[in-house]
């Protein structure tokens, strides 16, 4: 006999229904919707049916039910809200030092680029950051690449431009 993934009865079905209908957070409401669908007493839905009715993928529905089974109603709380993320790579003192270094010339004498900032960060921290980290630091500190746009190689010469202006019809 085949077994189906089912939410554990942490709460009575009436309480699940109430939480689903009264939830004001849209994301959590959709999570409660999945639990509500799959814990119906007379016709509990399978994962495949919940996929069709909720719009979530089967992997995410399985993850939601597993979290609900392990943690109860607290498993449906959006955990991203309380995740501060990774600590910054540079401290505020190191960012200030980088800003001062960017005011001068790059170590090779040219302009500062993302890869040169990446090397500077690696020398200070001892960890090689990702490729875009140097460019992100440049932008965060207010530095942008300041160079004029190249001229169009197929542009008309000044003489051709003048001839075009004279021969164009009046408006």
Secondary structure, 3 states (H helix, E strand, C coil): CCCCCCCCCCCCHHHHHHHHHHCCCHHHHHHHHHHHHHCCCCCCCCHHHHHHHHCCCHHHHHHHHHHHHHHHHHHHCCHHHHCCCCCCCCCHHHHHHHHHHHHCCCCCCCCCCHHHHHHHHHHHHCCCCCCCHHHHHHHHCCCCCCCCCCCCCCCCCHHHHHHHHHHCCCC
